[in-house]
């Protein structure tokens, strides 16, 4: 894969994400909390939402700046039997709801979904809802772009996550640090 082309395209799509509101699933919240970097979400996005279901899955107290809302029951039912857990279903349903409200000029903001589960992401992508999906690696990449951490600090964070069972592929590491094929991307 041509990583430089992929990263440039990726950067173009996300060049301004500070106006975006995000709806987070549990996995990225749990990972960021595990390394005490949950605040990256507040520093990078205009608003952060999750659902009561996701909040329960997290099993830690969410900060007050993460808004907890439940989507309409009808949307959650529409997502049933799709091979996703309840938290993923509720986060996707809330993102869908926010997008519908945005299109009707009832809700301000451009909703994005923070979803890291491969199975749920594949199902979600098939629907082509027009809502961007942001992964944990994207959050780290945005934070690195905003100089919220140095490369050395980033490598330590990724190693800490690896120790806690969350690994990143070489391509994800290259994307986070803008490596464009730099062999150093193999390090973590």
ChimeraX commands (.cxc) that place a marker at each C-alpha (Angstrom):
marker #1 position 0.00,0.00,0.00 radius 0.5
marker #1 position 1.20,3.50,-0.80 radius 0.5
marker #1 position 1.20,4.93,2.73 radius 0.5
marker #1 position 2.20,8.44,1.70 radius 0.5
marker #1 position -0.78,8.68,-0.67 radius 0.5
marker #1 position -3.08,7.16,1.94 radius 0.5
marker #1 position -1.90,9.51,4.68 radius 0.5
marker #1 position -2.17,12.62,2.48 radius 0.5
marker #1 position -5.71,11.64,1.55 radius 0.5
marker #1 position -6.48,10.95,5.20 radius 0.5
marker #1 position -5.03,14.30,6.30 radius 0.5
marker #1 position -7.12,16.12,3.69 radius 0.5
marker #1 position -10.31,14.47,4.94 radius 0.5
marker #1 position -9.55,15.41,8.54 radius 0.5
marker #1 position -7.67,18.68,8.20 radius 0.5
marker #1 position -10.16,20.47,10.44 radius 0.5
marker #1 position -11.80,18.27,13.01 radius 0.5
marker #1 position -12.16,20.76,15.87 radius 0.5
marker #1 position -15.73,21.56,14.75 radius 0.5
marker #1 position -16.71,17.91,14.84 radius 0.5
marker #1 position -18.77,16.32,17.53 radius 0.5
marker #1 position -17.98,12.71,18.23 radius 0.5
marker #1 position -20.02,9.82,19.54 radius 0.5
marker #1 position -17.75,7.30,21.23 radius 0.5
marker #1 position -18.02,3.57,21.69 radius 0.5
marker #1 position -16.50,1.96,24.79 radius 0.5
marker #1 position -13.24,0.54,23.41 radius 0.5
marker #1 position -11.58,3.88,22.53 radius 0.5
marker #1 position -12.77,5.42,25.80 radius 0.5
marker #1 position -11.39,2.50,27.79 radius 0.5
marker #1 position -8.04,2.63,25.97 radius 0.5
marker #1 position -7.63,6.39,26.42 radius 0.5
marker #1 position -8.62,6.15,30.08 radius 0.5
marker #1 position -6.12,3.31,30.63 radius 0.5
marker #1 position -3.26,5.70,29.79 radius 0.5
marker #1 position -4.85,8.81,31.36 radius 0.5
marker #1 position -5.39,10.51,27.99 radius 0.5
marker #1 position -9.17,10.76,27.85 radius 0.5
marker #1 position -8.77,14.54,27.75 radius 0.5
marker #1 position -7.50,14.27,24.16 radius 0.5
marker #1 position -11.12,14.00,23.10 radius 0.5
marker #1 position -11.99,17.30,24.79 radius 0.5
marker #1 position -8.92,18.97,23.29 radius 0.5
marker #1 position -9.56,17.72,19.76 radius 0.5
marker #1 position -13.32,17.85,19.25 radius 0.5
marker #1 position -16.02,20.42,19.95 radius 0.5
marker #1 position -18.28,17.99,21.83 radius 0.5
marker #1 position -18.08,14.38,22.96 radius 0.5
marker #1 position -21.11,12.14,23.38 radius 0.5
marker #1 position -21.66,8.56,24.37 radius 0.5
marker #1 position -24.62,6.49,25.48 radius 0.5
marker #1 position -25.69,5.11,28.83 radius 0.5
marker #1 position -24.99,1.60,27.50 radius 0.5
marker #1 position -21.41,2.55,26.58 radius 0.5
marker #1 position -20.96,4.31,29.93 radius 0.5
marker #1 position -21.86,1.07,31.72 radius 0.5
marker #1 position -19.42,-0.91,29.55 radius 0.5
marker #1 position -16.60,1.48,30.48 radius 0.5
marker #1 position -16.82,0.66,34.21 radius 0.5
marker #1 position -15.20,3.93,35.23 radius 0.5
marker #1 position -16.59,7.39,35.86 radius 0.5
marker #1 position -16.72,9.47,32.72 radius 0.5
marker #1 position -15.75,13.12,33.01 radius 0.5
marker #1 position -18.60,15.66,32.99 radius 0.5
marker #1 position -17.63,17.00,29.56 radius 0.5
marker #1 position -18.66,13.69,27.96 radius 0.5
marker #1 position -22.39,14.05,27.36 radius 0.5
marker #1 position -24.41,10.89,27.88 radius 0.5
marker #1 position -27.55,10.51,25.77 radius 0.5
marker #1 position -29.68,7.60,24.67 radius 0.5
marker #1 position -30.80,7.29,21.06 radius 0.5
marker #1 position -34.37,6.58,20.11 radius 0.5
marker #1 position -35.34,2.99,20.87 radius 0.5
marker #1 position -36.49,2.57,17.27 radius 0.5
marker #1 position -32.97,3.17,15.96 radius 0.5
marker #1 position -31.46,0.67,18.41 radius 0.5
marker #1 position -34.03,-1.94,17.36 radius 0.5
marker #1 position -33.21,-1.31,13.69 radius 0.5
marker #1 position -29.63,-2.29,14.49 radius 0.5
marker #1 position -30.50,-5.48,16.36 radius 0.5
marker #1 position -29.22,-8.81,15.07 radius 0.5
marker #1 position -26.38,-7.14,13.20 radius 0.5
marker #1 position -23.46,-8.84,14.97 radius 0.5
marker #1 position -22.57,-5.95,17.26 radius 0.5
marker #1 position -22.67,-5.56,21.01 radius 0.5
marker #1 position -25.20,-3.26,22.67 radius 0.5
marker #1 position -22.69,-0.43,23.16 radius 0.5
marker #1 position -21.73,-0.36,19.49 radius 0.5
marker #1 position -25.39,-0.44,18.46 radius 0.5
marker #1 position -26.28,2.42,20.78 radius 0.5
marker #1 position -23.29,4.56,19.68 radius 0.5
marker #1 position -24.11,4.04,15.98 radius 0.5
marker #1 position -27.80,4.75,16.65 radius 0.5
marker #1 position -26.92,8.00,18.45 radius 0.5
marker #1 position -24.61,9.04,15.58 radius 0.5
marker #1 position -27.42,8.32,13.10 radius 0.5
marker #1 position -29.84,10.36,15.18 radius 0.5
marker #1 position -27.45,13.33,15.40 radius 0.5
marker #1 position -26.86,13.20,11.64 radius 0.5
marker #1 position -30.60,13.25,10.89 radius 0.5
marker #1 position -31.06,16.20,13.26 radius 0.5
marker #1 position -28.10,18.00,11.66 radius 0.5
marker #1 position -29.60,17.57,8.19 radius 0.5
marker #1 position -32.83,19.10,9.48 radius 0.5
marker #1 position -30.88,22.03,11.00 radius 0.5
marker #1 position -32.04,21.02,14.47 radius 0.5
marker #1 position -28.59,19.97,15.65 radius 0.5
marker #1 position -25.42,21.98,15.05 radius 0.5
marker #1 position -22.21,20.12,14.47 radius 0.5
marker #1 position -20.85,17.48,12.19 radius 0.5
marker #1 position -21.15,14.10,13.94 radius 0.5
marker #1 position -18.44,11.46,13.71 radius 0.5
marker #1 position -18.36,8.04,15.27 radius 0.5
marker #1 position -15.42,6.75,17.30 radius 0.5
marker #1 position -15.56,3.01,16.73 radius 0.5
marker #1 position -12.65,0.57,16.90 radius 0.5
marker #1 position -14.26,-2.87,16.64 radius 0.5
marker #1 position -13.40,-4.41,13.24 radius 0.5
marker #1 position -16.59,-6.49,12.98 radius 0.5
marker #1 position -18.85,-3.56,13.88 radius 0.5
marker #1 position -16.90,-1.25,11.58 radius 0.5
marker #1 position -17.38,-3.58,8.60 radius 0.5
marker #1 position -21.12,-3.72,9.24 radius 0.5
marker #1 position -21.28,0.05,9.72 radius 0.5
marker #1 position -19.33,0.76,6.51 radius 0.5
marker #1 position -21.73,-1.35,4.45 radius 0.5
marker #1 position -24.56,1.01,5.40 radius 0.5
marker #1 position -22.72,4.05,4.00 radius 0.5
marker #1 position -24.47,6.49,6.33 radius 0.5
marker #1 position -22.26,9.43,5.48 radius 0.5
marker #1 position -20.97,9.63,9.03 radius 0.5
marker #1 position -17.18,9.48,9.35 radius 0.5
marker #1 position -15.70,6.78,11.53 radius 0.5
marker #1 position -12.71,7.77,13.62 radius 0.5
marker #1 position -10.49,5.11,15.15 radius 0.5
marker #1 position -8.24,5.30,18.18 radius 0.5
marker #1 position -5.20,5.59,15.90 radius 0.5
marker #1 position -6.85,8.67,14.32 radius 0.5
marker #1 position -7.23,10.29,17.73 radius 0.5
marker #1 position -3.53,9.73,18.40 radius 0.5
marker #1 position -2.68,11.06,14.95 radius 0.5
marker #1 position -4.77,14.21,15.50 radius 0.5
marker #1 position -3.18,14.70,18.93 radius 0.5
marker #1 position 0.32,14.26,17.45 radius 0.5
marker #1 position -0.54,16.79,14.71 radius 0.5
marker #1 position -1.68,19.24,17.40 radius 0.5
marker #1 position 1.59,18.62,19.28 radius 0.5
marker #1 position -0.18,17.27,22.36 radius 0.5
marker #1 position 2.69,14.80,22.69 radius 0.5
marker #1 position 6.13,14.20,21.23 radius 0.5
marker #1 position 7.06,11.12,19.26 radius 0.5
marker #1 position 8.90,9.73,22.28 radius 0.5
marker #1 position 5.87,10.30,24.51 radius 0.5
marker #1 position 3.63,8.73,21.85 radius 0.5
marker #1 position 5.80,5.64,21.63 radius 0.5
marker #1 position 5.61,5.28,25.42 radius 0.5
marker #1 position 1.80,5.59,25.31 radius 0.5
marker #1 position 1.54,2.94,22.59 radius 0.5
marker #1 position 3.85,0.62,24.53 radius 0.5
marker #1 position 1.75,1.17,27.64 radius 0.5
marker #1 position -1.38,0.25,25.67 radius 0.5
marker #1 position 0.40,-2.79,24.26 radius 0.5
marker #1 position 1.18,-3.89,27.83 radius 0.5
marker #1 position -2.55,-3.59,28.52 radius 0.5
marker #1 position -3.46,-5.76,25.52 radius 0.5
marker #1 position -4.12,-3.08,22.86 radius 0.5
marker #1 position -1.72,-3.31,19.92 radius 0.5
marker #1 position -1.42,-1.22,16.78 radius 0.5
marker #1 position -0.48,-2.41,13.30 radius 0.5
marker #1 position 2.62,-1.02,11.60 radius 0.5
marker #1 position 0.42,0.95,9.20 radius 0.5
marker #1 position -1.45,2.54,12.14 radius 0.5
marker #1 position 1.81,3.58,13.79 radius 0.5
marker #1 position 3.04,5.07,10.53 radius 0.5
marker #1 position -0.20,7.01,10.22 radius 0.5
marker #1 position 0.00,8.31,13.79 radius 0.5
marker #1 position 3.53,9.64,13.38 radius 0.5
marker #1 position 3.33,10.71,9.71 radius 0.5
marker #1 position 6.08,8.21,8.88 radius 0.5
marker #1 position 5.30,7.64,5.18 radius 0.5
marker #1 position 7.19,4.36,5.25 radius 0.5
marker #1 position 9.91,5.30,7.73 radius 0.5
marker #1 position 11.34,2.07,9.14 radius 0.5
marker #1 position 11.02,3.51,12.64 radius 0.5
marker #1 position 7.30,2.77,12.34 radius 0.5
marker #1 position 8.20,-0.88,13.09 radius 0.5
marker #1 position 9.43,-0.07,16.57 radius 0.5
marker #1 position 6.27,-0.47,18.63 radius 0.5
marker link #1:1,2 radius 0.2
marker link #1:2,3 radius 0.2
marker link #1:3,4 radius 0.2
marker link #1:4,5 radius 0.2
marker link #1:5,6 radius 0.2
marker link #1:6,7 radius 0.2
marker link #1:7,8 radius 0.2
marker link #1:8,9 radius 0.2
marker link #1:9,10 radius 0.2
marker link #1:10,11 radius 0.2
marker link #1:11,12 radius 0.2
marker link #1:12,13 radius 0.2
marker link #1:13,14 radius 0.2
marker link #1:14,15 radius 0.2
marker link #1:15,16 radius 0.2
marker link #1:16,17 radius 0.2
marker link #1:17,18 radius 0.2
marker link #1:18,19 radius 0.2
marker link #1:19,20 radius 0.2
marker link #1:20,21 radius 0.2
marker link #1:21,22 radius 0.2
marker link #1:22,23 radius 0.2
marker link #1:23,24 radius 0.2
marker link #1:24,25 radius 0.2
marker link #1:25,26 radius 0.2
marker link #1:26,27 radius 0.2
marker link #1:27,28 radius 0.2
marker link #1:28,29 radius 0.2
marker link #1:29,30 radius 0.2
marker link #1:30,31 radius 0.2
marker link #1:31,32 radius 0.2
marker link #1:32,33 radius 0.2
marker link #1:33,34 radius 0.2
marker link #1:34,35 radius 0.2
marker link #1:35,36 radius 0.2
marker link #1:36,37 radius 0.2
marker link #1:37,38 radius 0.2
marker link #1:38,39 radius 0.2
marker link #1:39,40 radius 0.2
marker link #1:40,41 radius 0.2
marker link #1:41,42 radius 0.2
marker link #1:42,43 radius 0.2
marker link #1:43,44 radius 0.2
marker link #1:44,45 radius 0.2
marker link #1:45,46 radius 0.2
marker link #1:46,47 radius 0.2
marker link #1:47,48 radius 0.2
marker link #1:48,49 radius 0.2
marker link #1:49,50 radius 0.2
marker link #1:50,51 radius 0.2
marker link #1:51,52 radius 0.2
marker link #1:52,53 radius 0.2
marker link #1:53,54 radius 0.2
marker link #1:54,55 radius 0.2
marker link #1:55,56 radius 0.2
marker link #1:56,57 radius 0.2
marker link #1:57,58 radius 0.2
marker link #1:58,59 radius 0.2
marker link #1:59,60 radius 0.2
marker link #1:60,61 radius 0.2
marker link #1:61,62 radius 0.2
marker link #1:62,63 radius 0.2
marker link #1:63,64 radius 0.2
marker link #1:64,65 radius 0.2
marker link #1:65,66 radius 0.2
marker link #1:66,67 radius 0.2
marker link #1:67,68 radius 0.2
marker link #1:68,69 radius 0.2
marker link #1:69,70 radius 0.2
marker link #1:70,71 radius 0.2
marker link #1:71,72 radius 0.2
marker link #1:72,73 radius 0.2
marker link #1:73,74 radius 0.2
marker link #1:74,75 radius 0.2
marker link #1:75,76 radius 0.2
marker link #1:76,77 radius 0.2
marker link #1:77,78 radius 0.2
marker link #1:78,79 radius 0.2
marker link #1:79,80 radius 0.2
marker link #1:80,81 radius 0.2
marker link #1:81,82 radius 0.2
marker link #1:82,83 radius 0.2
marker link #1:83,84 radius 0.2
marker link #1:84,85 radius 0.2
marker link #1:85,86 radius 0.2
marker link #1:86,87 radius 0.2
marker link #1:87,88 radius 0.2
marker link #1:88,89 radius 0.2
marker link #1:89,90 radius 0.2
marker link #1:90,91 radius 0.2
marker link #1:91,92 radius 0.2
marker link #1:92,93 radius 0.2
marker link #1:93,94 radius 0.2
marker link #1:94,95 radius 0.2
marker link #1:95,96 radius 0.2
marker link #1:96,97 radius 0.2
marker link #1:97,98 radius 0.2
marker link #1:98,99 radius 0.2
marker link #1:99,100 radius 0.2
marker link #1:100,101 radius 0.2
marker link #1:101,102 radius 0.2
marker link #1:102,103 radius 0.2
marker link #1:103,104 radius 0.2
marker link #1:104,105 radius 0.2
marker link #1:105,106 radius 0.2
marker link #1:106,107 radius 0.2
marker link #1:107,108 radius 0.2
marker link #1:108,109 radius 0.2
marker link #1:109,110 radius 0.2
marker link #1:110,111 radius 0.2
marker link #1:111,112 radius 0.2
marker link #1:112,113 radius 0.2
marker link #1:113,114 radius 0.2
marker link #1:114,115 radius 0.2
marker link #1:115,116 radius 0.2
marker link #1:116,117 radius 0.2
marker link #1:117,118 radius 0.2
marker link #1:118,119 radius 0.2
marker link #1:119,120 radius 0.2
marker link #1:120,121 radius 0.2
marker link #1:121,122 radius 0.2
marker link #1:122,123 radius 0.2
marker link #1:123,124 radius 0.2
marker link #1:124,125 radius 0.2
marker link #1:125,126 radius 0.2
marker link #1:126,127 radius 0.2
marker link #1:127,128 radius 0.2
marker link #1:128,129 radius 0.2
marker link #1:129,130 radius 0.2
marker link #1:130,131 radius 0.2
marker link #1:131,132 radius 0.2
marker link #1:132,133 radius 0.2
marker link #1:133,134 radius 0.2
marker link #1:134,135 radius 0.2
marker link #1:135,136 radius 0.2
marker link #1:136,137 radius 0.2
marker link #1:137,138 radius 0.2
marker link #1:138,139 radius 0.2
marker link #1:139,140 radius 0.2
marker link #1:140,141 radius 0.2
marker link #1:141,142 radius 0.2
marker link #1:142,143 radius 0.2
marker link #1:143,144 radius 0.2
marker link #1:144,145 radius 0.2
marker link #1:145,146 radius 0.2
marker link #1:146,147 radius 0.2
marker link #1:147,148 radius 0.2
marker link #1:148,149 radius 0.2
marker link #1:149,150 radius 0.2
marker link #1:150,151 radius 0.2
marker link #1:151,152 radius 0.2
marker link #1:152,153 radius 0.2
marker link #1:153,154 radius 0.2
marker link #1:154,155 radius 0.2
marker link #1:155,156 radius 0.2
marker link #1:156,157 radius 0.2
marker link #1:157,158 radius 0.2
marker link #1:158,159 radius 0.2
marker link #1:159,160 radius 0.2
marker link #1:160,161 radius 0.2
marker link #1:161,162 radius 0.2
marker link #1:162,163 radius 0.2
marker link #1:163,164 radius 0.2
marker link #1:164,165 radius 0.2
marker link #1:165,166 radius 0.2
marker link #1:166,167 radius 0.2
marker link #1:167,168 radius 0.2
marker link #1:168,169 radius 0.2
marker link #1:169,170 radius 0.2
marker link #1:170,171 radius 0.2
marker link #1:171,172 radius 0.2
marker link #1:172,173 radius 0.2
marker link #1:173,174 radius 0.2
marker link #1:174,175 radius 0.2
marker link #1:175,176 radius 0.2
marker link #1:176,177 radius 0.2
marker link #1:177,178 radius 0.2
marker link #1:178,179 radius 0.2
marker link #1:179,180 radius 0.2
marker link #1:180,181 radius 0.2
marker link #1:181,182 radius 0.2
marker link #1:182,183 radius 0.2
marker link #1:183,184 radius 0.2
marker link #1:184,185 radius 0.2
marker link #1:185,186 radius 0.2
marker link #1:186,187 radius 0.2
marker link #1:187,188 radius 0.2
view
